[in-house]
C-alpha cells in the first residue's frame, strides 16, 4: 500500500509540474506581444521626450535677436598645478 501511494503521489507531482510548465508557456505566448507593445510604447515616449527637449533649445535660440549675447553657463576655471615642480630646459650633448 505504501508503494502505491508514493507512485500516485509521484505521478501527481509530475502532472502538476507539466501543467504549470505548459500553462506558463501558453500564457507567455498570449501576453508576450502585449508586454512587448507596452515596452515599445514606453521607449517611444522616452525618446520622444528627449527629442522634444532637444527641439526646445533651438526654438529658444531663435527668439533671440541677432547680435544678442547670452551666457548659458560659466566656463570651468583652468587651475594651474603649481605643485608639479620647476621646468628645466635641457640640451642634448653628442
C-alpha positions as CSV (number, residue, x, y, z in Angstrom):
1,X,0.0,0.0,0.0
2,X,2.8,2.4,0.8
3,X,4.4,1.9,-2.6
4,X,1.2,2.6,-4.4
5,X,0.6,5.8,-2.5
6,X,4.1,7.0,-3.4
7,X,3.7,6.1,-7.0
8,X,0.5,8.0,-7.3
9,X,2.0,11.0,-5.5
10,X,4.9,10.9,-7.8
11,X,2.7,10.8,-10.9
12,X,0.5,13.6,-9.5
13,X,3.6,15.7,-8.8
14,X,4.9,15.2,-12.4
15,X,1.4,16.1,-13.8
16,X,1.3,19.3,-11.8
17,X,4.8,20.3,-12.9
18,X,3.8,19.6,-16.6
19,X,0.6,21.5,-16.2
20,X,2.4,24.5,-14.7
21,X,5.1,24.4,-17.4
22,X,2.6,24.2,-20.3
23,X,0.3,26.8,-18.7
24,X,3.2,29.3,-18.4
25,X,4.2,28.5,-21.9
26,X,0.7,29.2,-23.3
27,X,0.3,32.4,-21.1
28,X,3.7,33.7,-22.3
29,X,2.6,33.3,-25.9
30,X,-0.5,35.2,-25.2
31,X,0.9,38.0,-23.1
32,X,4.4,38.4,-24.7
33,X,3.1,40.6,-27.6
34,X,1.2,42.8,-25.2
35,X,4.2,43.2,-23.0
36,X,6.5,44.0,-26.0
37,X,4.0,46.6,-27.2
38,X,3.9,48.2,-23.8
39,X,7.7,48.3,-23.6
40,X,8.0,49.7,-27.1
41,X,5.4,52.4,-26.3
42,X,7.3,53.4,-23.1
43,X,10.6,53.6,-25.0
44,X,8.9,55.7,-27.8
45,X,7.6,58.1,-25.2
46,X,11.0,58.3,-23.5
47,X,12.8,59.0,-26.8
48,X,10.0,61.5,-27.8
49,X,10.5,63.4,-24.6
50,X,14.3,63.5,-25.1
51,X,13.8,64.7,-28.7
52,X,11.3,67.3,-27.5
53,X,13.8,68.7,-25.0
54,X,16.4,68.8,-27.8
55,X,14.0,70.6,-30.1
56,X,13.1,73.2,-27.5
57,X,16.6,74.6,-27.4
58,X,16.8,75.9,-31.0
59,X,13.3,77.4,-30.6
60,X,14.6,79.4,-27.6
61,X,17.7,80.4,-29.5
62,X,15.5,81.6,-32.4
63,X,13.7,84.1,-30.1
64,X,16.9,86.0,-29.5
65,X,17.6,89.0,-31.6
66,X,20.5,89.0,-33.9
67,X,23.7,90.1,-32.2
68,X,22.4,89.4,-28.7
69,X,24.8,87.6,-26.5
70,X,23.7,85.3,-23.7
71,X,25.8,83.0,-21.4
72,X,24.2,79.7,-20.6
73,X,26.9,78.6,-18.1
74,X,30.2,79.8,-16.7
75,X,33.3,78.1,-18.3
76,X,35.4,76.0,-16.0
77,X,38.3,77.9,-14.5
78,X,41.6,76.4,-15.5
79,X,43.6,75.8,-12.4
80,X,47.4,75.7,-12.8
81,X,49.1,72.9,-10.9
82,X,51.9,74.7,-9.0
83,X,52.9,71.5,-7.1
84,X,54.4,69.8,-10.1
85,X,57.8,71.4,-9.8
86,X,60.1,73.6,-11.8
87,X,60.5,73.1,-15.5
88,X,64.1,72.7,-16.6
89,X,65.1,73.2,-20.2
90,X,67.9,70.9,-21.3
91,X,70.1,70.3,-24.3
92,X,71.3,67.1,-25.7
93,X,75.0,66.5,-25.7
94,X,76.5,64.4,-28.5
